[in-house]
Amino acid sequence: MKHVKKNPDHVDLLEDLTATGTWYLDLQTMTFTEMSEKNYEIYGISKEKPPSYEDFLFNYVLLDDQPYCEQKRLEILQTQGPQKFLLEFRIIKQDTGAIHKQRVLVQRVEDGENNLIGLRGATTDCGPT
């Protein structure tokens, strides 16, 4: 499972303490190509295969929050440079059906020619709503 990102032990401790997981979204494939183990726990999914962006948006994000998430994605795509964006929305944990609030810090990733190639982020589970 190459897509499961193994962190150094001290990062695992930090993720456990803060209920935060990290991820990378490849914008060419629109797939989460790296996710830390904590993200799988946060979203209540198996580690077999990371979700695509569409799967995440339409199956994990609460329906009422989907337009906000898509609006923020478009805003992030239209800016330039390695800016960071803070998003807050609710998700449906896939294993329990519980609704949890998420805080997500997203940063643009550009190649050497300043072309946007991906997004990296950190997701914090703020608990049930």
N, C-alpha and C positions, 0 to 999 in steps of 0.2 A: 504494500500500500504506500506507494511513493508519494501520494498526495497528503498523507498524514505527516505533518511537520513535527519532528522531534526537537524539543527545546532542551537546552541545558537545564540541569536540575534546579538551579536558582530561578530560572524563568518559570518553570513549572510551579514553584512555590508562589511566585508572584501572581501567576494566573489563578491558582487556587485561592489565594487570599482575596483577590479582587473580583473573582468570578468573571475573568476576562480571557477571551481567546483571540488569536490573531489569524489573519487570512490574507490571501492574494487572489485577486480576480483578474484573469487574463482577458483583456478586452477583445482580442481577436476571436477567441473561442467562446467568450461569455461564460466561462466555467471557472469555478473556484479551484485553482490548481494546487493551492497549498492551504491547509487549515490545521491549526494546532489542535491537539487532542481535546482541549477545553471547549472548543467550538462545537464538537460533536456532542458533548454533554449539554452545552447551553441549548442547542437546537433539538436535542433528543433524537438524534439520528445515528445510524450505524456508520462505521468507518469504511464500509465497502466502496463507496463511490461518493465523491463530493457533489453537491447539487450544482446545476446550472443556475445562472442568474434568474432566468425565467421561472424555474422551479422554485427558487427561493422566494421571488417576489409574489408569485401567485399561490403558493402552497404554504409558505411559512409566515409571511407578513399578513397581519390582520387586514381584512378587506378594506376597512375604513382608512387604513394607513397606506395602502398601496399607491394612491395618487401622489401623496407626499414623497414617498420613496423614489418614485419614478421622476418627479420634478427635481428632486435633489440630485439624482444621477445625471440628468440632463444639464443641470447647473454645473456640476463638477466637470463634465465633459467639455463644456464651453469655456471654462476658464483656462488660464495658462500658468505654468510653473508648478512647483511642488506644494501648493497650498493644502491646508488641512480643513476639513469640514466636519462639524459635529451634527449628527442626526439622532433623533429620538423617535422611536416608534415601537409598536407592539408586535410580538410574534406569537404563533401558536406552536408550542412544543410538540414535536411530532410523536413522541412516545406517550405523552399523557393527555394531550389536548389542552393543557393549561395555557392561559394567556400570560405572557411575561413582557415587561417593559425592557427595551434595549436602549443603550446609549452606544453609538458607534462613531469612532473617529476614523475618517477616511482621508487618505493622502494619494494624490496623483503620482504615477510613476511614468517617467519619460525616458526615452532612449537618448543616445548621444546627440541626436539631431533635434531634440526637443519635441519629438512625436510622442503623444500619449500612447502607452502600450498596456498599462494596467492600473489597477487600484489596489492599495494595500490598506489594511485596516485592523482595528482592535475593537472587539465587541464586548461590552460589559452587560451582564445579565443583572438587571435591577430588581428582579423578583416578580412575583405574581401581581397582577393589577386587580 
